Amino acid sequence: MRRKLLQALTAGLVLATATGCTYKDFPRLGMPTPTTEEAPRILSLWQGSWAAALATGVLVWGLILWSAMFHRRSRTKVEVPPQTRYNMPIEALYTVVPIIIVSVLFYFTARDESKLLSLEKKPDVTVNVVGFQWSWGFNYIENVPGSTGDAKKDPNLAAIPTRFLDQFPANAGGVYDVGTPGTRNPQTGNPGPTLWLPKGKTVRFVLTSRDVIHDFWVVPFLMKQDVVPGHTNAFQVTPNKEGTFMGKCAELCGVDHSRMLFNVKVVSPERYEQHLKDLAKKGQTGYIPAGIAQTSHEKNRETNNL
């Protein structure tokens, strides 16, 4: 029995370690390398949750194995062992301990969620991300040379609530980029349109949908949020690593959900500004329609929470 148990544990250890992850990946427990200033907070929460789950699992597995090994019938020679109907200390223990575990996890989750969704800091860059079947559009709310207008009054952005419009830059004519499932990144060949972001700048994503619920997920940002018709979500990140990263829709949104891919290209602020000028030169000035107007009950909810 001991030999078989040792063999089983060895096999389990091999299965757990012989994966595609290197020793450098193991501390992240499957998460990609963070590429924003906020992402380490998410990674820390993920690691802490795994540590708590592993400790709980080891305790439970240990009790199961201990009971199976030391209370087996062949060891005690007793057909029916003594039965215990009530054990108040044990019952209190397995009631209180789970409550403590859940309370601790809830505290850290609520603390980090509140921090990650905070919009108190004024953003350097604002991008209206538009989800639609079956691709993405990006409205860069910027004052770009060659583009005239005002994002605060643009009818294509009328679906965005006033609390976001009021924080848009003044006289931001803006530029846009929009893709199809067949669009490809010219450098990497990856499918989907490419969203450009400046390194070291705080970026606010204002998320709107034209049809159904989508989900905006930039994988190495370790952050995603629903894109809901009739309701505007927003969050902020500060990219701190240049490169081209994959993004996708993380909400089952219909038959071509798997094709709703995009790319995120993080570059220097100078290259970012030049890209906006290039879009203006191509004639991609102004904004594409943001999506479905905010519903009345949602407006009332936001008004009551202000």
VOMAR-631412 format. One record per residue (C-alpha): residue in one letter; x, y, z. Coordinates in steps of 0.25 Angstrom, whole numbers, plus 2048, in hexadecimal, padded with zeros to 3 digits. Layout:
<fivos>
['A', [X, Y, Z]];
...
</fivos>
This chain:
<fivos>
['M', [800, 800, 800]];
['R', [80B, 80A, 804]];
['R', [813, 806, 7F7]];
['K', [806, 809, 7EE]];
['L', [803, 816, 7F6]];
['L', [812, 81B, 7F3]];
['Q', [810, 817, 7E4]];
['A', [803, 81E, 7E3]];
['L', [809, 82B, 7EA]];
['T', [815, 82A, 7E1]];
['A', [80C, 829, 7D5]];
['G', [804, 835, 7D9]];
['L', [810, 83D, 7DC]];
['V', [815, 83A, 7CD]];
['L', [808, 83E, 7C7]];
['A', [807, 84B, 7CF]];
['T', [815, 84F, 7CB]];
['A', [817, 849, 7BD]];
['T', [80F, 854, 7B6]];
['G', [813, 85F, 7AC]];
['C', [816, 869, 7B7]];
['T', [825, 86C, 7BA]];
['Y', [82A, 86E, 7C8]];
['K', [829, 87D, 7C5]];
['D', [81A, 87B, 7C2]];
['F', [817, 873, 7CE]];
['P', [816, 87E, 7D9]];
['R', [80B, 885, 7D0]];
['L', [803, 878, 7D0]];
['G', [7FF, 879, 7C2]];
['M', [7FD, 888, 7C1]];
['P', [804, 88F, 7B6]];
['T', [80F, 899, 7B9]];
['P', [808, 8A6, 7BE]];
['T', [80A, 8B2, 7B5]];
['T', [803, 8BD, 7BC]];
['E', [805, 8C4, 7CA]];
['E', [7F8, 8BF, 7CF]];
['A', [7FA, 8B0, 7CB]];
['P', [803, 8AC, 7D6]];
['R', [7F8, 8AE, 7E0]];
['I', [7EF, 8A5, 7D8]];
['L', [7FA, 89B, 7D7]];
['S', [7FC, 89C, 7E6]];
['L', [7EE, 899, 7E9]];
['W', [7EE, 88D, 7E0]];
['Q', [7FB, 887, 7E7]];
['G', [7F4, 88A, 7F4]];
['S', [7E8, 882, 7F0]];
['W', [7F0, 877, 7EB]];
['A', [7F8, 876, 7F8]];
['A', [7EB, 876, 800]];
['A', [7E5, 86B, 7F7]];
['L', [7F2, 863, 7F8]];
['A', [7F2, 864, 807]];
['T', [7E4, 860, 808]];
['G', [7E6, 854, 7FE]];
['V', [7F2, 84F, 806]];
['L', [7EA, 84F, 813]];
['V', [7DE, 848, 80D]];
['W', [7E7, 83E, 805]];
['G', [7EF, 83B, 811]];
['L', [7E3, 838, 81A]];
['I', [7DD, 82F, 80F]];
['L', [7EA, 827, 80E]];
['W', [7EC, 827, 81D]];
['S', [7DE, 821, 81F]];
['A', [7DF, 817, 814]];
['M', [7ED, 812, 819]];
['F', [7EB, 812, 828]];
['H', [7DC, 80E, 829]];
['R', [7DC, 803, 81F]];
['R', [7D5, 7F6, 823]];
['S', [7E1, 7EE, 820]];
['R', [7E9, 7F6, 82A]];
['T', [7DF, 7F6, 836]];
['K', [7D9, 7E9, 833]];
['V', [7CB, 7EF, 838]];
['E', [7BF, 7EC, 82F]];
['V', [7B8, 7F9, 833]];
['P', [7C1, 804, 83A]];
['P', [7BB, 80C, 845]];
['Q', [7B1, 817, 840]];
['T', [7B1, 825, 844]];
['R', [7A4, 82C, 842]];
['Y', [7A8, 83A, 847]];
['N', [7B5, 841, 849]];
['M', [7B3, 850, 84B]];
['P', [7C1, 855, 84B]];
['I', [7C3, 84E, 83D]];
['E', [7B5, 853, 838]];
['A', [7B9, 861, 83D]];
['L', [7C7, 860, 836]];
['Y', [7C1, 85C, 828]];
['T', [7B7, 867, 829]];
['V', [7C0, 873, 82E]];
['V', [7CC, 870, 825]];
['P', [7C5, 871, 818]];
['I', [7BE, 87E, 81C]];
['I', [7CC, 883, 820]];
['I', [7D2, 87F, 812]];
['V', [7C7, 885, 80A]];
['S', [7C7, 892, 812]];
['V', [7D6, 894, 810]];
['L', [7D5, 891, 801]];
['F', [7C9, 89A, 800]];
['Y', [7D1, 8A5, 807]];
['F', [7DD, 8A5, 7FE]];
['T', [7D4, 8A3, 7F1]];
['A', [7CB, 8AF, 7F5]];
['R', [7D8, 8B7, 7F9]];
['D', [7DF, 8B5, 7EB]];
['E', [7D2, 8B6, 7E3]];
['S', [7CF, 8C4, 7E9]];
['K', [7DE, 8C8, 7E6]];
['L', [7DE, 8C2, 7D8]];
['L', [7D0, 8C9, 7D4]];
['S', [7D3, 8D6, 7DA]];
['L', [7D2, 8E2, 7D0]];
['E', [7D7, 8ED, 7D9]];
['K', [7E4, 8EF, 7D2]];
['K', [7E3, 8F8, 7C6]];
['P', [7E7, 8F0, 7B9]];
['D', [7F2, 8F4, 7B0]];
['V', [7EA, 8ED, 7A4]];
['T', [7DC, 8E9, 7A2]];
['V', [7D7, 8DE, 798]];
['N', [7C9, 8DB, 796]];
['V', [7C9, 8CC, 793]];
['V', [7BD, 8C8, 78A]];
['G', [7B9, 8B9, 78A]];
['F', [7B0, 8B4, 77F]];
['Q', [7AE, 8A7, 777]];
['W', [7B9, 8A3, 774]];
['S', [7C4, 8AC, 776]];
['W', [7C9, 8B9, 77D]];
['G', [7C9, 8C7, 77B]];
['F', [7D2, 8D1, 782]];
['N', [7CF, 8E0, 784]];
['Y', [7DB, 8E8, 788]];
['I', [7D6, 8F4, 790]];
['E', [7E1, 8FD, 78D]];
['N', [7E4, 90B, 787]];
['V', [7EB, 906, 77B]];
['P', [7F0, 910, 770]];
['G', [7E7, 90F, 764]];
['S', [7DB, 90B, 76B]];
['T', [7D1, 915, 770]];
['G', [7C5, 913, 779]];
['D', [7C1, 911, 787]];
['A', [7C0, 903, 78D]];
['K', [7B6, 909, 798]];
['K', [7AC, 90D, 78E]];
['D', [7AE, 903, 783]];
['P', [7A1, 8FB, 780]];
['N', [7A9, 8EE, 77D]];
['L', [7AD, 8EE, 78C]];
['A', [79F, 8F2, 791]];
['A', [79D, 8E4, 797]];
['I', [7A9, 8E7, 7A1]];
['P', [7A4, 8EC, 7AF]];
['T', [7A7, 8FB, 7B2]];
['R', [7B0, 8F7, 7BE]];
['F', [7BA, 8F2, 7B4]];
['L', [7B7, 8FC, 7A9]];
['D', [7BA, 908, 7B3]];
['Q', [7C8, 902, 7B5]];
['F', [7CC, 901, 7A6]];
['P', [7D6, 90B, 7A1]];
['A', [7D1, 919, 79C]];
['N', [7CF, 91A, 78D]];
['A', [7D3, 90B, 78B]];
['G', [7D0, 909, 77C]];
['G', [7D6, 8FB, 77D]];
['V', [7DA, 8F0, 774]];
['Y', [7D5, 8E1, 773]];
['D', [7D9, 8D3, 76E]];
['V', [7CF, 8C8, 76C]];
['G', [7D1, 8BA, 768]];
['T', [7CB, 8AD, 762]];
['P', [7CD, 89F, 766]];
['G', [7D6, 89E, 75A]];
['T', [7DF, 8AA, 75E]];
['R', [7EE, 8A6, 761]];
['N', [7F9, 8AD, 768]];
['P', [803, 8B1, 75E]];
['Q', [80F, 8AE, 767]];
['T', [80B, 8A1, 76D]];
['G', [800, 89C, 764]];
['N', [7F7, 899, 770]];
['P', [7E8, 89B, 76D]];
['G', [7E0, 8A7, 771]];
['P', [7E2, 8B6, 771]];
['T', [7ED, 8BC, 779]];
['L', [7EB, 8C6, 785]];
['W', [7F7, 8CF, 787]];
['L', [7FB, 8D4, 795]];
['P', [806, 8DC, 79B]];
['K', [80F, 8D6, 7A5]];
['G', [810, 8DD, 7B3]];
['K', [802, 8E4, 7B0]];
['T', [7F6, 8E2, 7B8]];
['V', [7EB, 8DD, 7AE]];
['R', [7DC, 8DD, 7B1]];
['F', [7D4, 8D3, 7A9]];
['V', [7C5, 8D7, 7A7]];
['L', [7BE, 8CA, 7A3]];
['T', [7B1, 8CB, 79A]];
['S', [7AA, 8C0, 792]];
['R', [7A1, 8C1, 785]];
['D', [79A, 8B4, 787]];
['V', [79C, 8AA, 792]];
['I', [7A5, 8A8, 79E]];
['H', [7B4, 8A6, 79A]];
['D', [7C0, 8A6, 7A3]];
['F', [7CD, 8AE, 7A1]];
['W', [7D9, 8A6, 7A5]];
['V', [7E7, 8A9, 7A3]];
['V', [7EE, 89D, 7A8]];
['P', [7FB, 8A2, 7AE]];
['F', [7F4, 8AD, 7B5]];
['L', [7ED, 8A3, 7BD]];
['M', [7E1, 8AB, 7BD]];
['K', [7D4, 8AA, 7B5]];
['Q', [7C6, 8B0, 7B6]];
['D', [7B8, 8AE, 7B0]];
['V', [7B4, 8B7, 7A4]];
['V', [7A5, 8B8, 7A7]];
['P', [79B, 8BE, 79D]];
['G', [793, 8CA, 7A4]];
['H', [79E, 8CA, 7B0]];
['T', [7AC, 8D1, 7AF]];
['N', [7B7, 8CA, 7B7]];
['A', [7C5, 8D0, 7B8]];
['F', [7D2, 8CD, 7BE]];
['Q', [7E1, 8D2, 7BE]];
['V', [7EE, 8CC, 7BC]];
['T', [7FC, 8D1, 7BA]];
['P', [804, 8C9, 7B0]];
['N', [813, 8C7, 7B5]];
['K', [818, 8BE, 7AA]];
['E', [819, 8C0, 79B]];
['G', [815, 8B5, 791]];
['T', [809, 8B0, 78A]];
['F', [7FF, 8A8, 792]];
['M', [7F3, 89F, 790]];
['G', [7E5, 8A3, 793]];
['K', [7D8, 89C, 792]];
['C', [7C9, 89C, 795]];
['A', [7C7, 894, 7A2]];
['E', [7B8, 893, 7A2]];
['L', [7B0, 889, 799]];
['C', [7AA, 893, 78F]];
['G', [7A5, 88B, 784]];
['V', [7A9, 882, 779]];
['D', [7B6, 889, 775]];
['H', [7BA, 88C, 783]];
['S', [7C8, 885, 781]];
['R', [7CB, 88F, 776]];
['M', [7CA, 89B, 77F]];
['L', [7D9, 89D, 780]];
['F', [7E1, 8AA, 781]];
['N', [7EF, 8AE, 784]];
['V', [7F5, 8B8, 78D]];
['K', [802, 8BF, 789]];
['V', [809, 8C7, 794]];
['V', [813, 8D1, 78F]];
['S', [81A, 8DD, 794]];
['P', [812, 8EA, 795]];
['E', [818, 8F0, 789]];
['R', [815, 8E4, 780]];
['Y', [807, 8E4, 786]];
['E', [805, 8F3, 782]];
['Q', [80A, 8F0, 774]];
['H', [800, 8E5, 773]];
['L', [7F5, 8EE, 776]];
['K', [7FA, 8F8, 76B]];
['D', [7FB, 8EC, 761]];
['L', [7EC, 8E8, 764]];
['A', [7E8, 8F7, 761]];
['K', [7F0, 8F7, 754]];
['K', [7E8, 8EB, 750]];
['G', [7DB, 8F2, 752]];
['Q', [7D7, 8EA, 75E]];
['T', [7D3, 8F7, 766]];
['G', [7C8, 8F8, 76F]];
['Y', [7C1, 8EC, 776]];
['I', [7BA, 8E0, 773]];
['P', [7AC, 8DE, 77A]];
['A', [7AF, 8DA, 788]];
['G', [7A3, 8D0, 789]];
['I', [795, 8CF, 790]];
['A', [790, 8DB, 798]];
['Q', [790, 8D9, 7A7]];
['T', [783, 8D4, 7AC]];
['S', [77A, 8DD, 7B5]];
['H', [77B, 8D4, 7C1]];
['E', [78A, 8D4, 7C0]];
['K', [78A, 8E3, 7BF]];
['N', [782, 8E3, 7CC]];
['R', [78B, 8DA, 7D3]];
['E', [797, 8E2, 7D0]];
['T', [790, 8EF, 7D4]];
['N', [78C, 8E9, 7E1]];
['N', [79B, 8E4, 7E4]];
['L', [7A1, 8F1, 7E1]];
</fivos>
